[in-house]
Amino acid sequence: MHDNAAMAGVGGTTIRPWEGRDREHVQALLKLLSQDALVRSEDTPTYVAERDGEVVGMVTLCVFRTLTGPKAYLDHLVVASD
């Protein structure tokens, strides 16, 4: 369930699915959560927030099925402080 369309956000920020070119930026953002965090998969439903051509945030959308129906939660939600 990976939508390739970018979504315009507030204040010139765009939300879009992450791409291979974002790996370094995503890795740096993950380090804000934990120094041991590493990008280990490239096919997860992860989205980046981009402003003026720079990645300034990220989130991973986790979707799974349970006995009572589908569930979803946001993981690795990080926004750069600058």
C-alpha beads as a LAMMPS data file, in Angstrom:
LAMMPS data file: protein, C-alpha beads

82 atoms
81 bonds

1 atom types
1 bond types

-500.0 500.0 xlo xhi
-500.0 500.0 ylo yhi
-500.0 500.0 zlo zhi

Masses

1 110.0

Atoms # bond

1 1 1 0.000 0.000 0.000
2 1 1 2.547 2.519 -1.188
3 1 1 1.074 5.639 -2.771
4 1 1 3.624 7.364 -4.979
5 1 1 1.859 10.722 -4.992
6 1 1 3.407 13.455 -2.845
7 1 1 1.099 15.410 -0.565
8 1 1 1.480 19.160 -0.197
9 1 1 1.652 20.182 3.425
10 1 1 1.723 23.323 5.499
11 1 1 4.396 25.983 5.060
12 1 1 5.940 24.558 1.911
13 1 1 6.548 21.101 3.394
14 1 1 5.795 18.104 1.170
15 1 1 5.112 14.582 2.432
16 1 1 6.154 11.813 0.039
17 1 1 7.227 8.159 0.070
18 1 1 10.922 7.811 0.774
19 1 1 13.315 6.833 -1.994
20 1 1 16.842 5.428 -2.118
21 1 1 18.260 8.947 -2.406
22 1 1 16.809 9.721 1.050
23 1 1 18.682 6.925 2.843
24 1 1 21.409 9.140 4.333
25 1 1 18.871 11.687 5.612
26 1 1 16.580 8.984 7.006
27 1 1 19.546 7.339 8.742
28 1 1 20.506 10.673 10.331
29 1 1 16.933 11.176 11.569
30 1 1 16.841 7.657 13.032
31 1 1 20.021 8.473 14.981
32 1 1 17.973 11.124 16.814
33 1 1 15.860 8.250 18.210
34 1 1 18.739 5.910 19.005
35 1 1 22.446 5.911 18.210
36 1 1 22.124 2.187 17.382
37 1 1 19.294 2.637 14.858
38 1 1 20.084 1.473 11.324
39 1 1 18.080 1.411 8.113
40 1 1 17.683 -2.321 7.522
41 1 1 14.899 -2.432 4.957
42 1 1 14.161 -0.333 1.904
43 1 1 10.638 -1.578 1.171
44 1 1 8.837 -0.405 4.296
45 1 1 6.022 2.141 3.984
46 1 1 8.104 5.105 5.134
47 1 1 7.360 8.721 4.300
48 1 1 9.579 11.784 4.470
49 1 1 8.748 15.430 5.011
50 1 1 10.682 17.625 2.604
51 1 1 11.102 21.396 2.702
52 1 1 13.173 23.373 0.208
53 1 1 14.640 20.134 -1.163
54 1 1 15.809 18.881 2.269
55 1 1 14.399 15.976 4.265
56 1 1 13.263 17.411 7.611
57 1 1 11.213 14.536 9.035
58 1 1 10.091 10.947 8.590
59 1 1 7.531 8.393 9.713
60 1 1 6.922 4.690 9.110
61 1 1 3.319 3.519 8.669
62 1 1 2.816 0.041 10.140
63 1 1 -0.349 -1.746 8.977
64 1 1 -1.325 -5.262 10.014
65 1 1 -4.365 -7.501 10.383
66 1 1 -5.778 -8.765 13.645
67 1 1 -8.733 -10.996 14.458
68 1 1 -10.920 -7.922 14.791
69 1 1 -9.737 -6.200 11.615
70 1 1 -6.898 -4.105 10.252
71 1 1 -4.830 -1.941 12.578
72 1 1 -2.258 0.747 11.884
73 1 1 0.162 2.842 13.872
74 1 1 2.937 5.349 13.211
75 1 1 6.474 4.318 14.100
76 1 1 9.812 6.130 13.861
77 1 1 8.150 9.552 13.843
78 1 1 11.065 12.024 13.816
79 1 1 11.284 15.718 12.954
80 1 1 14.613 17.552 12.701
81 1 1 14.980 20.284 15.307
82 1 1 16.388 22.913 12.942

Bonds

1 1 1 2
2 1 2 3
3 1 3 4
4 1 4 5
5 1 5 6
6 1 6 7
7 1 7 8
8 1 8 9
9 1 9 10
10 1 10 11
11 1 11 12
12 1 12 13
13 1 13 14
14 1 14 15
15 1 15 16
16 1 16 17
17 1 17 18
18 1 18 19
19 1 19 20
20 1 20 21
21 1 21 22
22 1 22 23
23 1 23 24
24 1 24 25
25 1 25 26
26 1 26 27
27 1 27 28
28 1 28 29
29 1 29 30
30 1 30 31
31 1 31 32
32 1 32 33
33 1 33 34
34 1 34 35
35 1 35 36
36 1 36 37
37 1 37 38
38 1 38 39
39 1 39 40
40 1 40 41
41 1 41 42
42 1 42 43
43 1 43 44
44 1 44 45
45 1 45 46
46 1 46 47
47 1 47 48
48 1 48 49
49 1 49 50
50 1 50 51
51 1 51 52
52 1 52 53
53 1 53 54
54 1 54 55
55 1 55 56
56 1 56 57
57 1 57 58
58 1 58 59
59 1 59 60
60 1 60 61
61 1 61 62
62 1 62 63
63 1 63 64
64 1 64 65
65 1 65 66
66 1 66 67
67 1 67 68
68 1 68 69
69 1 69 70
70 1 70 71
71 1 71 72
72 1 72 73
73 1 73 74
74 1 74 75
75 1 75 76
76 1 76 77
77 1 77 78
78 1 78 79
79 1 79 80
80 1 80 81
81 1 81 82
